[in-house]
């Protein structure tokens, strides 16, 4: 049998790495034990984060 050589593709990442937080953190809402992602910089999990509305320029929404 012949040995098969495998080629591995390696590509250099362009740009910089995303900012991360190394500490283990949990949601700050009472009675919530959700562990926050290292990429989530806010103090709340998705379920308890305050509602944010996008800024649509030139469009008036009836809310």
N, C-alpha and C positions, 0 to 999 in steps of 0.2 A: 504494500500500500504506500501511496505517496502521502507525505504530510502536506496538509493544506495550510498555507500561510493566510492569515486573516489581516485585513487592513482596517484600521480604525480611523475614522474621520475625526479630526479635532479642529474646532473652529474657535478662534479667539473672540471673546465677547467685546462688543463695542460699547462704549459708554462706561458708566460707573455702576456699581452694585446698589441695590435699593437699601435705604437706611433701615436698620433693624434695632430692636431693643432686646438686650440679653436677659433682663430680669423676668422671672415668672410673675405675671400680673393677672388679677381677676377683675371682673366688672365691679364698679363701685356702688352699684345699686344694691339696696338691702335685699337679702334672701336670694341673690343671684350668685351662683358658683361657677359661672362660665369663665374658662381660662381664655385670656386674650391672646391673639396671634402676635408673633414677634414683629409683624409688619403693621399692626394696628397701633397708632400712636395716641389714640384717644383713651379716655378713662372708662368708656362704656362699651358693652358688646353691641352687636347689630340690633338686637331686640330692644335695647334700652337707650340707644342713642337718640338725641333730639332730632325732630323732623327738620329737614332742610329742603328748601325749594330752590330749584335752579333759577338763575337769572337769565331770562330770555329777553334779549334786547328787541325792542320794537313790538313785542307781542304782549297784549294785555289779557291776562287770564282771569276768568270770572271764578274766584274761589270763595 
